[in-house]
Amino acid sequence: VRDNAARFYYASSACAYPLRLQHDGARPLKESDVDGDAEPGYGWEKRYMEEMVRYYGQDYGLNVHMTRFMNVYGPEATYDGGREKALMALCRKIALAKDGDEVEIWGDGNQVRDFVHVSDVVEVIVKLMASDYHEPVNVGTGYGITIKRLAQLIAAIADKDIRFRFDPTKPQGVRCRVADISLMQQVTGYTPKVTLAEGLVEAYKWTCSRISSPSSPALKTP
């Protein structure tokens, strides 16, 4: 391993943080908040791999780097098929809806998330890889928005009068997941440049282009 890779990068997730820290009104998550708990399943997978990467770095002299992503979005993101995140799913649903239609949203709409544009994510990774920091670093914007407000903004971009029906019986994830990005800024010297307003316009237009393209994969009815 040592002979074939001078640097090693691992993409972790905010799911590595304990669920108890992601309740209503929770403060932004700091890297030091990770302890002996994590989100069941996927979160433990990420925590385990963070530790494996750390050990390989120590034992084999690898120059390792790790990030914990919040919600990444932008062109080329998954927007259908069941594995898409909330922002891209809403872009798809609203793009397919007619003016005056009703759109279903899972949860009560008050879940808070931190959405970071893919171009900012790339910039952080490049700068992190050039640094001498080897512990996990949050990648987000430091700002949260409710899913309800997010849906309203996308509908406004689409210039459609959309009614939203919230279903709290469906999975809605944690209540509040926002990154503390002070360490990211300290290590990389970078602050995200793409505002949510700018990124949403791009994401919505891109989703519309995929839906209207003859070569686009089949879409499920929302």
Secondary structure, 3 states (H helix, E strand, C coil): CCCCCCEEEEEEEHHHCCHHHCCCCCCCECHHHCCCCCCCCHHHHHHHHHHHHHHHHHHHCCEEEEEEECEEECCCCCCCCCCCCHHHHHHHHHHHCCCCCEEEEEECCCCEECEEEHHHHHHHHHHHHCCCCCCEEEECCCCCEEHHHHHHHHHHHHCCCCEEEEECCCCCCCCEECECCHHHHHHHCCCCCCCHHHHHHHHHHHHHHHHHCCCCCCCCCC
